């Protein structure tokens, strides 16, 4: 069973940069149909998609965060990473790394998108 | 941006009852790109349904999804105690833009 594991600092000071890395337990980072996402869950609120990166390095991110987000992938280490700069208390959340699947079903002649694997989450608190 | 609104906020039902969860979109969502997730306390979300109607691997057949365009539904036909959780809908749109609903909490009496 493929697993994803986030690693991060836990505590970040306001105005600094939050850095997170996700390690994937197999080499599916190189898969054509997989997109590597960051999703966060604010305390008492819902889920917010931050963005994704493909194995080739192409990225897409939430317009509300785009100016502060940088993502990278290291296929040799089966890892992908997130940097979120100029953080404030509003960035305090549980951050998940998540595998997104873009699947084509030839029988149905239909493609699908969904998140099939989630890490356990890394709690990031922004505080001085 | 497509906004997903889930209702009700909380559903309190007894074991064996039927639960009907609604997800309404501010614009039309392509059915293959609508999914549902279950999240229990202290756990990451788990994929239940993708493509509006397709159950993910290992998901019991008491879970089913339906809907189209702006109105989607997750139905749990016979509630079991382990179904107590928060349920989220999620859409994938062009650009791409991905968004989640605010969640429905299902409580088992």
gemmi code that builds the backbone of each chain (N, CA, C; Angstrom):
import gemmi

chains = {
    "A": [
        ("UNK", (0.841, -1.183, 0.000), (0.000, 0.000, 0.000), (0.887, 1.248, 0.000)),
        ("UNK", (0.698, 2.091, -1.008), (1.467, 3.329, -1.108), (1.100, 4.248, 0.057)),
        ("UNK", (2.120, 4.888, 0.615), (1.870, 5.829, 1.708), (2.532, 7.160, 1.413)),
        ("UNK", (1.932, 8.219, 1.948), (2.479, 9.559, 1.836), (2.751, 10.075, 3.250)),
        ("UNK", (3.884, 10.739, 3.415), (4.256, 11.227, 4.737), (4.770, 12.657, 4.639)),
        ("UNK", (4.087, 13.565, 5.336), (4.519, 14.961, 5.373), (5.604, 15.165, 6.435)),
        ("UNK", (6.496, 16.096, 6.148), (7.458, 16.523, 7.170), (7.559, 18.041, 7.107)),
        ("UNK", (7.537, 18.647, 8.292), (7.555, 20.095, 8.351), (7.960, 20.587, 9.716)),
        ("UNK", (8.057, 21.904, 9.915), (8.638, 22.485, 11.116), (7.689, 22.563, 12.309)),
        ("UNK", (6.379, 22.469, 12.064), (5.423, 22.600, 13.164), (5.087, 24.055, 13.477)),
        ("UNK", (6.087, 24.868, 13.686), (5.875, 26.266, 14.069), (6.639, 27.178, 13.112)),
        ("UNK", (5.939, 28.179, 12.593), (6.549, 29.154, 11.681), (6.197, 30.559, 12.182)),
        ("UNK", (7.146, 31.464, 12.117), (6.900, 32.843, 12.564), (6.184, 33.632, 11.458)),
        ("UNK", (5.358, 34.583, 11.865), (4.681, 35.431, 10.860), (5.693, 36.102, 9.954)),
        ("UNK", (5.318, 36.210, 8.686), (6.084, 36.816, 7.593), (7.167, 35.878, 7.042)),
        ("UNK", (7.407, 34.753, 7.699), (8.424, 33.831, 7.197), (7.820, 32.857, 6.186)),
        ("UNK", (8.657, 31.912, 5.730), (8.231, 30.951, 4.714), (7.995, 29.578, 5.334)),
        ("UNK", (6.836, 29.029, 5.048), (6.483, 27.679, 5.474), (7.010, 26.698, 4.428)),
        ("UNK", (7.737, 25.673, 4.887), (8.259, 24.669, 3.958), (7.809, 23.284, 4.399)),
        ("UNK", (7.238, 22.534, 3.474), (6.795, 21.165, 3.746), (7.292, 20.246, 2.641)),
        ("UNK", (7.609, 19.017, 3.038), (8.010, 17.997, 2.081), (7.143, 16.767, 2.274)),
        ("UNK", (6.795, 16.132, 1.187), (6.025, 14.888, 1.234), (6.852, 13.783, 0.601)),
        ("UNK", (7.007, 12.683, 1.327), (7.724, 11.522, 0.808), (6.721, 10.446, 0.431)),
        ("UNK", (6.831, 9.973, -0.798), (5.960, 8.925, -1.314), (6.687, 7.593, -1.203)),
        ("UNK", (6.019, 6.559, -0.712), (6.710, 5.312, -0.364), (7.093, 4.467, -1.569)),
        ("UNK", (6.612, 4.816, -2.766), (7.081, 4.105, -3.960), (7.389, 5.125, -5.055)),
        ("UNK", (7.666, 4.651, -6.262), (8.098, 5.579, -7.311), (6.936, 6.071, -8.163)),
        ("UNK", (5.696, 6.029, -7.597), (4.557, 6.514, -8.376), (4.617, 8.013, -8.625)),
        ("UNK", (5.576, 8.694, -7.990), (5.776, 10.118, -8.284), (5.992, 10.316, -9.775)),
        ("UNK", (6.539, 9.298, -10.435), (6.840, 9.401, -11.868), (5.650, 9.020, -12.744)),
        ("UNK", (4.519, 8.689, -12.129), (3.375, 8.226, -12.905), (2.706, 9.321, -13.714)),
        ("UNK", (2.325, 8.973, -14.955), (1.698, 9.945, -15.845), (0.352, 10.417, -15.328)),
        ("UNK", (-0.381, 9.539, -14.664), (-1.761, 9.841, -14.274), (-1.883, 10.454, -12.887)),
        ("UNK", (-0.739, 10.714, -12.235), (-0.784, 11.208, -10.868), (-0.349, 12.661, -10.777)),
        ("UNK", (-1.020, 13.383, -9.907), (-0.709, 14.780, -9.642), (-0.574, 14.931, -8.143)),
        ("UNK", (0.427, 15.648, -7.702), (0.800, 15.678, -6.299), (0.375, 16.995, -5.679)),
        ("UNK", (-0.566, 16.880, -4.744), (-1.306, 18.022, -4.257), (-0.961, 18.372, -2.811)),
        ("UNK", (-1.226, 19.607, -2.481), (-1.261, 20.071, -1.100), (-2.664, 20.611, -0.832)),
        ("UNK", (-3.208, 20.138, 0.285), (-4.548, 20.538, 0.721), (-4.452, 20.852, 2.202)),
        ("UNK", (-5.106, 21.914, 2.654), (-5.048, 22.237, 4.071), (-6.432, 22.295, 4.688)),
        ("UNK", (-6.453, 22.093, 5.995), (-7.702, 22.060, 6.738), (-7.548, 23.020, 7.915)),
        ("UNK", (-8.255, 24.142, 7.818), (-8.198, 25.118, 8.893), (-9.015, 24.622, 10.080)),
        ("UNK", (-8.595, 24.933, 11.301), (-9.363, 24.501, 12.474), (-10.818, 24.953, 12.393)),
        ("UNK", (-11.738, 24.020, 12.515), (-13.152, 24.356, 12.521), (-13.727, 24.742, 11.163)),
        ("UNK", (-12.920, 24.600, 10.131), (-13.400, 24.960, 8.797), (-13.202, 23.795, 7.838)),
        ("UNK", (-13.490, 24.001, 6.586), (-13.404, 22.931, 5.598), (-12.029, 22.806, 4.976)),
        ("UNK", (-12.002, 22.078, 3.876), (-10.763, 21.768, 3.179), (-10.500, 22.799, 2.082)),
        ("UNK", (-9.236, 23.159, 1.937), (-8.833, 24.141, 0.920), (-7.707, 23.554, 0.070)),
        ("UNK", (-7.926, 23.457, -1.235), (-6.897, 22.997, -2.140), (-5.879, 24.101, -2.358)),
        ("UNK", (-4.599, 23.765, -2.210), (-3.526, 24.749, -2.373), (-2.962, 24.694, -3.776)),
        ("UNK", (-2.683, 23.489, -4.282), (-2.139, 23.359, -5.611), (-1.598, 21.971, -5.852)),
        ("UNK", (-1.144, 21.730, -7.098), (-0.526, 20.445, -7.407), (0.656, 20.624, -8.344)),
        ("UNK", (1.489, 19.587, -8.368), (2.615, 19.515, -9.276), (2.637, 18.139, -9.904)),
        ("UNK", (3.001, 18.073, -11.172), (3.147, 16.786, -11.841), (4.586, 16.324, -11.760)),
        ("UNK", (4.848, 15.092, -12.206), (6.209, 14.565, -12.167), (7.147, 15.380, -13.046)),
        ("UNK", (6.578, 16.003, -14.081), (7.399, 16.790, -15.003), (7.661, 18.198, -14.474)),
        ("UNK", (6.985, 18.554, -13.379), (7.219, 19.862, -12.782), (6.188, 20.916, -13.115)),
        ("UNK", (5.187, 20.576, -13.915), (4.143, 21.572, -14.203), (3.260, 21.749, -12.977)),
        ("UNK", (2.869, 22.978, -12.723), (2.120, 23.279, -11.498), (0.842, 24.050, -11.801)),
        ("UNK", (-0.132, 23.872, -10.908), (-1.330, 24.701, -10.889), (-1.677, 24.945, -9.441)),
        ("UNK", (-2.133, 26.157, -9.131), (-2.445, 26.445, -7.730), (-3.705, 27.275, -7.611)),
        ("UNK", (-4.227, 27.302, -6.385), (-5.413, 28.073, -6.060), (-5.118, 29.559, -6.298)),
        ("UNK", (-5.954, 30.231, -7.087), (-5.689, 31.657, -7.346), (-5.550, 32.495, -6.089)),
        ("UNK", (-6.230, 32.094, -5.027), (-6.165, 32.883, -3.790), (-4.804, 32.787, -3.105)),
        ("UNK", (-4.005, 31.795, -3.467), (-2.704, 31.585, -2.828), (-1.542, 31.659, -3.813)),
        ("UNK", (-1.861, 31.767, -5.095), (-0.867, 31.587, -6.151), (0.367, 32.458, -5.984)),
        ("UNK", (0.162, 33.691, -5.557), (1.308, 34.617, -5.472), (2.290, 34.216, -4.370)),
        ("UNK", (1.875, 33.342, -3.459), (2.746, 32.982, -2.329), (3.226, 31.536, -2.379)),
        ("UNK", (2.785, 30.777, -3.384), (3.050, 29.338, -3.424), (4.157, 28.990, -4.420)),
        ("UNK", (5.068, 28.123, -3.967), (6.050, 27.515, -4.857), (6.047, 26.012, -4.593)),
        ("UNK", (5.989, 25.225, -5.641), (6.019, 23.768, -5.487), (7.147, 23.192, -6.338)),
        ("UNK", (7.713, 22.079, -5.868), (8.776, 21.410, -6.594), (8.633, 19.905, -6.407)),
        ("UNK", (9.288, 19.158, -7.284), (9.265, 17.694, -7.197), (10.669, 17.163, -7.426)),
        ("UNK", (11.018, 16.123, -6.668), (12.312, 15.448, -6.819), (12.022, 13.965, -7.036)),
        ("UNK", (11.964, 13.568, -8.289), (11.593, 12.179, -8.593), (12.658, 11.188, -8.128)),
        ("UNK", (13.904, 11.622, -8.019), (14.969, 10.706, -7.569), (14.788, 10.331, -6.105)),
        ("UNK", (14.112, 11.194, -5.342), (13.879, 10.934, -3.918), (12.423, 10.572, -3.625)),
        ("UNK", (11.598, 10.514, -4.666), (10.157, 10.269, -4.485), (9.549, 11.292, -3.523)),
        ("UNK", (9.885, 12.550, -3.743), (9.405, 13.607, -2.865), (8.853, 14.778, -3.678)),
        ("UNK", (7.924, 15.496, -3.057), (7.505, 16.769, -3.601), (7.354, 17.742, -2.433)),
        ("UNK", (7.444, 19.035, -2.729), (7.544, 20.029, -1.658), (6.684, 21.251, -1.929)),
        ("UNK", (6.375, 21.923, -0.825), (5.585, 23.159, -0.862), (6.328, 24.239, -0.100)),
        ("UNK", (6.374, 25.446, -0.666), (6.802, 26.627, 0.067), (5.686, 27.658, -0.014)),
        ("UNK", (5.314, 28.187, 1.131), (4.294, 29.232, 1.210), (4.930, 30.409, 1.940)),
        ("UNK", (5.105, 31.524, 1.235), (5.824, 32.635, 1.849), (4.885, 33.655, 2.490)),
        ("UNK", (5.490, 34.545, 3.254), (4.747, 35.644, 3.917), (3.550, 35.127, 4.703)),
        ("UNK", (3.784, 34.137, 5.541), (2.665, 33.511, 6.260), (2.127, 34.437, 7.353)),
        ("UNK", (0.842, 34.248, 7.633), (0.182, 34.931, 8.745), (-0.564, 33.885, 9.565)),
        ("UNK", (-1.209, 34.334, 10.623), (-1.952, 33.409, 11.481), (-3.030, 32.677, 10.685)),
        ("UNK", (-3.518, 33.289, 9.623), (-4.546, 32.666, 8.790), (-4.046, 31.423, 8.064)),
        ("UNK", (-2.733, 31.229, 8.038), (-2.157, 30.036, 7.403), (-1.989, 28.880, 8.386)),
        ("UNK", (-2.362, 29.092, 9.632), (-2.346, 27.998, 10.613), (-3.375, 26.951, 10.201)),
        ("UNK", (-2.929, 25.718, 10.017), (-3.816, 24.669, 9.509), (-3.103, 23.328, 9.566)),
        ("UNK", (-3.873, 22.281, 9.300), (-3.320, 20.943, 9.096), (-3.097, 20.790, 7.597)),
        ("UNK", (-1.853, 20.557, 7.210), (-1.497, 20.473, 5.801), (-1.350, 19.005, 5.405)),
        ("UNK", (-2.091, 18.627, 4.353), (-2.026, 17.269, 3.820), (-1.306, 17.254, 2.474)),
        ("UNK", (-0.488, 16.226, 2.260), (-0.064, 15.934, 0.898), (-0.967, 14.817, 0.386)),
        ("UNK", (-1.363, 14.935, -0.874), (-2.429, 14.090, -1.402), (-2.134, 13.728, -2.853)),
        ("UNK", (-2.373, 12.472, -3.189), (-2.215, 12.045, -4.568), (-3.521, 12.268, -5.327)),
        ("UNK", (-3.438, 13.019, -6.410), (-4.580, 13.212, -7.285), (-4.446, 12.298, -8.497)),
        ("UNK", (-5.547, 11.748, -8.912), (-5.568, 10.814, -10.033), (-6.397, 11.389, -11.173)),
        ("UNK", (-5.799, 11.410, -12.354), (-6.554, 11.746, -13.565), (-6.622, 10.450, -14.371)),
        ("UNK", (-7.784, 9.807, -14.321), (-7.931, 8.462, -14.848), (-8.811, 8.445, -16.083)),
        ("UNK", (-8.340, 7.766, -17.142), (-9.187, 7.587, -18.311), (-9.717, 6.161, -18.326)),
        ("UNK", (-11.034, 6.032, -18.373), (-11.696, 4.735, -18.436), (-12.096, 4.484, -19.886)),
        ("UNK", (-11.367, 3.583, -20.564), (-11.629, 3.360, -21.987), (-12.989, 2.698, -22.214)),
        ("UNK", (-13.452, 1.913, -21.252), (-14.750, 1.252, -21.403), (-15.875, 2.283, -21.419)),
        ("UNK", (-15.772, 3.217, -20.514), (-16.798, 4.267, -20.418), (-16.477, 5.449, -21.322)),
        ("UNK", (-15.272, 5.435, -21.925), (-14.807, 6.566, -22.737), (-14.953, 7.858, -21.943)),
        ("UNK", (-14.426, 7.794, -20.724), (-14.626, 8.908, -19.814), (-13.401, 9.065, -18.933)),
        ("UNK", (-13.053, 10.297, -18.615), (-11.956, 10.546, -17.677), (-12.529, 11.032, -16.354)),
        ("UNK", (-11.768, 10.781, -15.307), (-12.170, 11.146, -13.954), (-11.022, 11.829, -13.248)),
        ("UNK", (-11.355, 12.618, -12.232), (-10.353, 13.216, -11.349), (-10.803, 12.998, -9.913)),
        ("UNK", (-9.870, 12.540, -9.063), (-10.195, 12.391, -7.645), (-8.902, 12.267, -6.846)),
        ("UNK", (-9.010, 12.444, -5.536), (-7.889, 12.285, -4.604), (-7.995, 10.905, -3.955)),
        ("UNK", (-7.028, 10.038, -4.200), (-7.170, 8.676, -3.697), (-6.277, 8.326, -2.512)),
        ("UNK", (-5.197, 9.066, -2.280), (-4.315, 8.775, -1.153), (-3.955, 10.065, -0.449)),
        ("UNK", (-4.057, 10.038, 0.876), (-3.767, 11.208, 1.683), (-2.696, 10.861, 2.710)),
        ("UNK", (-1.807, 11.819, 2.987), (-0.923, 11.667, 4.133), (-1.701, 11.871, 5.419)),
        ("UNK", (-1.019, 11.713, 6.545), (-1.698, 11.856, 7.838), (-1.847, 13.315, 8.247)),
        ("UNK", (-1.128, 14.198, 7.572), (-1.250, 15.621, 7.851), (-0.130, 16.124, 8.741)),
        ("UNK", (0.246, 17.382, 8.513), (1.276, 18.042, 9.319), (0.684, 19.341, 9.850)),
        ("UNK", (0.611, 19.457, 11.170), (0.018, 20.669, 11.758), (1.039, 21.792, 11.736)),
        ("UNK", (0.672, 22.890, 11.106), (1.527, 24.065, 11.033), (0.853, 25.203, 11.792)),
        ("UNK", (1.554, 25.741, 12.760), (1.066, 26.890, 13.515), (1.927, 28.093, 13.190)),
        ("UNK", (1.286, 29.186, 12.841), (1.998, 30.438, 12.584), (1.842, 31.324, 13.809)),
        ("UNK", (2.954, 31.554, 14.486), (2.917, 32.335, 15.714), (4.321, 32.836, 16.031)),
        ("UNK", (4.379, 33.995, 16.651), (5.684, 34.524, 17.048), (6.088, 33.990, 18.414)),
    ],
    "B": [
        ("UNK", (-14.804, 30.875, -9.997), (-14.634, 29.818, -9.009), (-15.987, 29.167, -8.701)),
        ("UNK", (-15.991, 27.830, -8.693), (-17.212, 27.097, -8.365), (-17.284, 26.882, -6.855)),
        ("UNK", (-18.368, 27.346, -6.267), (-18.592, 27.184, -4.830), (-19.557, 26.017, -4.620)),
        ("UNK", (-19.154, 25.106, -3.739), (-19.998, 23.964, -3.385), (-20.616, 24.199, -2.013)),
        ("UNK", (-21.939, 24.085, -1.947), (-22.647, 24.277, -0.686), (-23.295, 22.966, -0.266)),
        ("UNK", (-22.913, 22.482, 0.902), (-23.440, 21.215, 1.392), (-24.512, 21.442, 2.444)),
        ("UNK", (-25.522, 20.584, 2.400), (-26.582, 20.644, 3.401), (-27.095, 19.242, 3.697)),
        ("UNK", (-27.634, 19.042, 4.910), (-27.592, 19.978, 6.025), (-26.203, 20.063, 6.624)),
        ("UNK", (-26.012, 20.963, 7.555), (-24.726, 21.067, 8.227), (-24.454, 19.855, 9.103)),
        ("UNK", (-25.508, 19.396, 9.787), (-25.425, 18.223, 10.649), (-26.670, 17.373, 10.443)),
        ("UNK", (-26.454, 16.064, 10.425), (-27.535, 15.102, 10.263), (-27.435, 14.116, 11.423)),
        ("UNK", (-28.493, 14.007, 12.210), (-28.489, 13.100, 13.344), (-29.538, 12.022, 13.120)),
        ("UNK", (-29.081, 10.787, 12.938), (-29.971, 9.687, 12.591), (-29.625, 8.447, 13.402)),
        ("UNK", (-30.530, 7.479, 13.384), (-30.313, 6.222, 14.118), (-29.743, 5.164, 13.189)),
        ("UNK", (-29.076, 4.167, 13.760), (-28.573, 3.062, 12.926), (-29.707, 2.449, 12.115)),
        ("UNK", (-29.405, 2.102, 10.867), (-30.393, 1.504, 9.987), (-31.173, 2.498, 9.158)),
        ("UNK", (-31.148, 3.766, 9.561), (-31.861, 4.795, 8.792), (-31.075, 5.178, 7.547)),
        ("UNK", (-31.757, 5.917, 6.688), (-31.176, 6.370, 5.425), (-30.728, 7.815, 5.583)),
        ("UNK", (-29.511, 8.097, 5.122), (-28.981, 9.465, 5.171), (-28.872, 10.011, 3.755)),
        ("UNK", (-29.351, 11.222, 3.561), (-29.278, 11.872, 2.258), (-28.537, 13.198, 2.422)),
        ("UNK", (-27.372, 13.301, 1.783), (-26.516, 14.474, 1.897), (-26.509, 15.198, 0.547)),
        ("UNK", (-26.667, 16.514, 0.605), (-26.763, 17.315, -0.606), (-25.507, 18.143, -0.842)),
        ("UNK", (-25.149, 18.304, -2.101), (-24.027, 19.160, -2.513), (-24.514, 19.962, -3.713)),
        ("UNK", (-24.599, 21.282, -3.538), (-25.108, 22.138, -4.599), (-23.994, 23.046, -5.107)),
        ("UNK", (-23.823, 23.109, -6.422), (-22.748, 23.897, -7.023), (-23.260, 25.227, -7.566)),
        ("UNK", (-22.413, 26.244, -7.486), (-22.794, 27.575, -7.960), (-22.815, 27.650, -9.488)),
        ("UNK", (-22.114, 26.701, -10.146), (-22.137, 26.588, -11.611), (-22.152, 25.100, -11.933)),
        ("UNK", (-22.461, 24.774, -13.173), (-22.525, 23.371, -13.563), (-21.169, 22.684, -13.408)),
        ("UNK", (-21.195, 21.488, -12.826), (-20.014, 20.650, -12.637), (-20.136, 19.431, -13.548)),
        ("UNK", (-19.062, 19.120, -14.234), (-19.061, 17.928, -15.069), (-19.105, 16.695, -14.173)),
        ("UNK", (-20.060, 15.800, -14.394), (-20.284, 14.665, -13.498), (-19.059, 13.806, -13.225)),
        ("UNK", (-18.197, 13.567, -14.221), (-17.010, 12.754, -13.932), (-16.066, 13.389, -12.924)),
        ("UNK", (-16.258, 14.650, -12.645), (-15.315, 15.371, -11.797), (-15.914, 15.780, -10.453)),
        ("UNK", (-16.880, 14.994, -9.983), (-17.473, 15.235, -8.681), (-17.202, 14.014, -7.803)),
        ("UNK", (-16.611, 14.242, -6.637), (-16.242, 13.159, -5.726), (-16.736, 13.448, -4.311)),
        ("UNK", (-16.788, 12.380, -3.515), (-17.186, 12.485, -2.102), (-16.133, 11.821, -1.220)),
        ("UNK", (-15.909, 12.405, -0.041), (-14.926, 11.901, 0.911), (-15.556, 11.815, 2.289)),
        ("UNK", (-15.040, 10.876, 3.074), (-15.453, 10.696, 4.462), (-14.263, 11.008, 5.349)),
        ("UNK", (-14.467, 11.814, 6.376), (-13.387, 12.100, 7.314), (-13.840, 11.838, 8.743)),
        ("UNK", (-13.147, 10.947, 9.417), (-13.398, 10.670, 10.824), (-12.411, 11.445, 11.677)),
        ("UNK", (-12.773, 11.708, 12.940), (-11.885, 12.506, 13.798), (-10.480, 11.931, 13.862)),
        ("UNK", (-9.494, 12.814, 13.694), (-8.101, 12.405, 13.803), (-7.568, 11.650, 12.593)),
        ("UNK", (-8.380, 11.534, 11.545), (-7.953, 10.804, 10.351), (-7.992, 11.720, 9.133)),
        ("UNK", (-7.243, 11.332, 8.122), (-7.322, 12.034, 6.842), (-8.616, 11.637, 6.124)),
        ("UNK", (-9.084, 12.475, 5.215), (-10.248, 12.086, 4.418), (-9.987, 10.805, 3.616)),
        ("UNK", (-11.067, 10.090, 3.351), (-11.000, 8.861, 2.573), (-11.953, 8.986, 1.390)),
        ("UNK", (-11.476, 8.598, 0.216), (-12.311, 8.653, -0.986), (-13.437, 7.640, -0.884)),
        ("UNK", (-14.673, 8.102, -1.093), (-15.834, 7.216, -1.120), (-16.340, 7.010, -2.543)),
        ("UNK", (-16.588, 8.113, -3.227), (-17.252, 8.108, -4.530), (-16.484, 9.021, -5.472)),
        ("UNK", (-16.254, 8.571, -6.720), (-15.697, 9.443, -7.742), (-16.571, 9.371, -8.989)),
        ("UNK", (-16.450, 10.386, -9.840), (-17.287, 10.402, -11.030), (-18.768, 10.375, -10.704)),
        ("UNK", (-19.151, 11.029, -9.636), (-20.532, 11.148, -9.155), (-21.139, 9.855, -8.634)),
        ("UNK", (-20.887, 8.716, -9.317), (-21.608, 7.476, -8.977), (-20.719, 6.276, -8.677)),
        ("UNK", (-19.411, 6.387, -8.897), (-18.535, 5.215, -8.793), (-17.956, 5.070, -7.388)),
        ("UNK", (-18.213, 3.908, -6.771), (-17.632, 3.674, -5.443), (-16.144, 3.358, -5.574)),
        ("UNK", (-15.360, 3.919, -4.665), (-13.931, 3.617, -4.616), (-13.732, 2.195, -4.101)),
        ("UNK", (-12.536, 1.690, -4.299), (-12.204, 0.336, -3.865), (-12.470, 0.154, -2.382)),
        ("UNK", (-13.198, -0.909, -2.045), (-13.420, -1.243, -0.647), (-14.573, -0.518, 0.025)),
        ("UNK", (-15.259, 0.330, -0.706), (-16.377, 1.083, -0.116), (-17.653, 0.246, -0.171)),
        ("UNK", (-18.335, 0.093, 0.964), (-19.554, -0.743, 0.986), (-20.650, -0.202, 0.075)),
        ("UNK", (-21.494, -1.126, -0.402), (-22.516, -0.702, -1.366), (-23.677, 0.060, -0.730)),
        ("UNK", (-23.646, 0.248, 0.581), (-24.661, 1.116, 1.191), (-24.409, 2.590, 0.867)),
        ("UNK", (-23.203, 2.902, 0.369), (-22.881, 4.254, -0.073), (-23.164, 4.360, -1.575)),
        ("UNK", (-23.888, 5.386, -1.963), (-24.132, 5.607, -3.380), (-24.205, 7.099, -3.673)),
        ("UNK", (-23.849, 7.447, -4.909), (-23.870, 8.841, -5.319), (-24.724, 9.029, -6.557)),
        ("UNK", (-25.279, 10.217, -6.679), (-26.107, 10.530, -7.836), (-26.066, 12.029, -8.087)),
        ("UNK", (-26.678, 12.437, -9.211), (-26.803, 13.860, -9.491), (-26.193, 14.268, -10.817)),
        ("UNK", (-26.344, 15.540, -11.112), (-25.797, 16.108, -12.339), (-25.839, 17.627, -12.254)),
        ("UNK", (-25.033, 18.241, -13.106), (-24.958, 19.698, -13.276), (-24.687, 20.432, -11.958)),
        ("UNK", (-25.730, 20.871, -11.251), (-25.488, 21.652, -10.026), (-25.980, 20.970, -8.757)),
        ("UNK", (-26.600, 19.800, -8.889), (-27.167, 19.128, -7.713), (-26.690, 17.685, -7.622)),
        ("UNK", (-25.997, 17.396, -6.535), (-25.435, 16.066, -6.333), (-25.824, 15.564, -4.938)),
        ("UNK", (-25.917, 14.243, -4.814), (-26.372, 13.632, -3.569), (-25.522, 12.428, -3.222)),
        ("UNK", (-25.167, 12.331, -1.939), (-24.575, 11.115, -1.385), (-25.631, 10.479, -0.491)),
        ("UNK", (-25.901, 9.198, -0.730), (-26.888, 8.474, 0.077), (-26.214, 7.329, 0.808)),
        ("UNK", (-26.498, 7.240, 2.090), (-26.070, 6.079, 2.875), (-27.349, 5.332, 3.204)),
        ("UNK", (-27.516, 4.159, 2.619), (-28.839, 3.529, 2.647), (-29.225, 3.016, 4.024)),
        ("UNK", (-28.291, 2.412, 4.734), (-28.578, 1.870, 6.072), (-27.411, 2.233, 6.970)),
        ("UNK", (-27.595, 3.259, 7.766), (-26.509, 3.773, 8.590), (-25.997, 2.746, 9.589)),
        ("UNK", (-24.687, 2.728, 9.728), (-24.047, 1.902, 10.756), (-23.260, 2.838, 11.671)),
        ("UNK", (-22.991, 2.405, 12.881), (-22.296, 3.289, 13.834), (-20.983, 3.850, 13.292)),
        ("UNK", (-20.277, 3.067, 12.488), (-18.972, 3.528, 11.970), (-19.099, 4.586, 10.874)),
        ("UNK", (-20.315, 4.907, 10.470), (-20.517, 5.933, 9.456), (-20.521, 7.341, 10.045)),
        ("UNK", (-20.392, 7.429, 11.351), (-20.305, 8.738, 11.998), (-19.027, 9.436, 11.535)),
        ("UNK", (-19.190, 10.583, 10.869), (-18.047, 11.250, 10.237), (-18.535, 12.560, 9.616)),
        ("UNK", (-17.569, 13.309, 9.065), (-17.894, 14.472, 8.235), (-17.692, 14.059, 6.780)),
        ("UNK", (-18.639, 14.437, 5.931), (-18.590, 14.075, 4.530), (-18.436, 15.341, 3.680)),
        ("UNK", (-17.485, 15.287, 2.744), (-17.202, 16.416, 1.873), (-17.429, 16.046, 0.413)),
        ("UNK", (-18.007, 16.952, -0.348), (-17.999, 16.821, -1.804), (-16.864, 17.675, -2.354)),
        ("UNK", (-16.428, 17.349, -3.543), (-15.277, 18.042, -4.156), (-15.455, 18.035, -5.670)),
        ("UNK", (-15.098, 19.150, -6.314), (-15.211, 19.212, -7.772), (-13.863, 19.624, -8.373)),
        ("UNK", (-13.655, 19.162, -9.600), (-12.469, 19.524, -10.393), (-12.990, 20.212, -11.641)),
        ("UNK", (-12.565, 21.474, -11.828), (-13.037, 22.197, -12.990), (-11.895, 22.638, -13.875)),
        ("UNK", (-12.226, 23.380, -14.897), (-11.219, 23.803, -15.873), (-10.236, 24.775, -15.221)),
        ("UNK", (-9.102, 24.914, -15.802), (-8.004, 25.819, -15.447), (-6.777, 25.140, -14.845)),
        ("UNK", (-6.778, 24.220, -13.919), (-7.930, 23.679, -13.196), (-8.213, 24.455, -11.914)),
        ("UNK", (-9.413, 24.342, -11.475), (-9.803, 24.881, -10.179), (-10.487, 23.764, -9.412)),
        ("UNK", (-10.023, 23.551, -8.218), (-10.522, 22.458, -7.376), (-11.082, 23.067, -6.099)),
        ("UNK", (-12.273, 22.616, -5.715), (-12.872, 23.139, -4.493), (-13.649, 22.050, -3.766)),
        ("UNK", (-13.808, 22.280, -2.471), (-14.537, 21.360, -1.603), (-15.769, 22.073, -1.035)),
        ("UNK", (-16.784, 21.286, -0.719), (-17.894, 21.817, 0.047), (-17.495, 21.957, 1.508)),
        ("UNK", (-18.361, 22.606, 2.280), (-18.062, 22.865, 3.678), (-18.244, 21.667, 4.593)),
        ("UNK", (-18.838, 20.603, 4.085), (-18.984, 19.382, 4.862), (-20.346, 19.208, 5.512)),
        ("UNK", (-20.756, 17.968, 5.652), (-21.950, 17.590, 6.429), (-21.504, 16.611, 7.492)),
        ("UNK", (-21.838, 16.919, 8.736), (-21.497, 16.012, 9.827), (-22.657, 15.051, 10.040)),
        ("UNK", (-22.353, 13.773, 10.015), (-23.363, 12.740, 10.270), (-23.131, 12.163, 11.656)),
        ("UNK", (-24.136, 12.305, 12.493), (-24.077, 11.754, 13.843), (-25.023, 10.569, 13.932)),
        ("UNK", (-24.554, 9.519, 14.603), (-25.388, 8.338, 14.793), (-25.911, 8.368, 16.234)),
        ("UNK", (-27.227, 8.352, 16.384), (-27.813, 8.430, 17.730), (-27.537, 7.168, 18.536)),
    ],
}
model = gemmi.Model(1)
for chain_id, residues in chains.items():
    chain = gemmi.Chain(chain_id)
    for i, (resn, *xyz) in enumerate(residues, 1):
        res = gemmi.Residue()
        res.name, res.seqid = resn, gemmi.SeqId(i, " ")
        for name, pos in zip(("N", "CA", "C"), xyz):
            atom = gemmi.Atom()
            atom.name, atom.element = name, gemmi.Element(name[0])
            atom.pos, atom.b_iso = gemmi.Position(*pos), 0.0
            res.add_atom(atom)
        chain.add_residue(res)
    model.add_chain(chain)
structure = gemmi.Structure()
structure.add_model(model)
structure.setup_entities()
